[in-house]
Amino acid sequence: MFLYILEYLSSINSNFQVFEYITLRAILSIITALLISLILGPYIINKFHINNMSEIIREDGPRSHMSKSGTPTMGGLLILSSLFISTIFWANLENKYILYLIFTTLSFALIGFLDDYKKLTKNKNGLSAKNKIVLQFIVAGIIAYTMFNFLETVQEQQLIIPFFKDVIIDLGIFFIPFVMLVIISTSNAVNLTDGLDGLAIMPIVLVSGALGIFAYLSGNINFSEYLLIPYIKDSGEITIFIGALVGSGLGFLWFNTYPAQVFMGDVGALSLGAAVGLIAIIVRQEIVLIIMGGIFVIEALSVIIQVLSFKYRKKRVFLMAPFHHHFEQKGWAEPKVVVRFWIISFILILIGLATLKLR
């Protein structure tokens, strides 16, 4: 929205053309989202308190978590508010990739909202697993089919294998189920990770920021050719959305850090996970996402392994799943678990970024 005003002003005064640069708008997007989060945060948290929108703590979880009872949830609404306001302000809303991201994030946010709302008002278990996954498949199917029909080049449907410059797989029609798999799995992996104060949001910020570098480089034909990564026309614009995601995530962390004043809830975890998955798809770095989002992968695998082991062996592999609870049960303090997982995420981000040159 604001971009159109700036374009008009630049036609009058050339000094305003500086705002057309993606780098500047990405920085402004981060700052705008961060400020909106910090301003709206106390108001939204207070409203949640007044309306008794508080997290229901699992009785079978770590006993130390019982003190969190009464903490407001659905804080993802704060993230989404600042994310979309900043995106509308600074992004080109005619860019197809921005529209894909807005649709996917909003749709998964709605699924998460329904789940959170049902937990708070009707059923503490929320939506059934079956209903939740069906809704996710529908949304992911819509976006995957739409993207497939609007592909402009072969590169946009290729699976890139990092560290190898000549290993590329043309997905063809399998692009559709592949996109669905990445979006749904990333969304649910982030949701499983969101179990400790600040644990999920910082890796989301780190992974998003790193993918923003890929997006900017992929959208520039000179950089993409030099680095041997796919050139995705107009993909650089999603750097603005990513900037808004980073800013809103940091703003949320201000209130979500230990001891948390508000929890993200499914409305935030599912939507942000879907957004990160789609960003990786747009820039064709799905394998790199697995590397950089290793914390999410480990958390999801720990749940799968625990469930399968208990079902077929009647034994648990971990003291408790997801994986972060295992360390809590071993006596680690919550902040120690969170910060150490952050450090691991940072290292994985560096490995993921190294794929830009190690080909």
Order of alpha helices (4+ residues) and beta strands (2+ residues): alpha-alpha-alpha-alpha-alpha-beta-beta-alpha-alpha-alpha-alpha-alpha-alpha-alpha-alpha-alpha
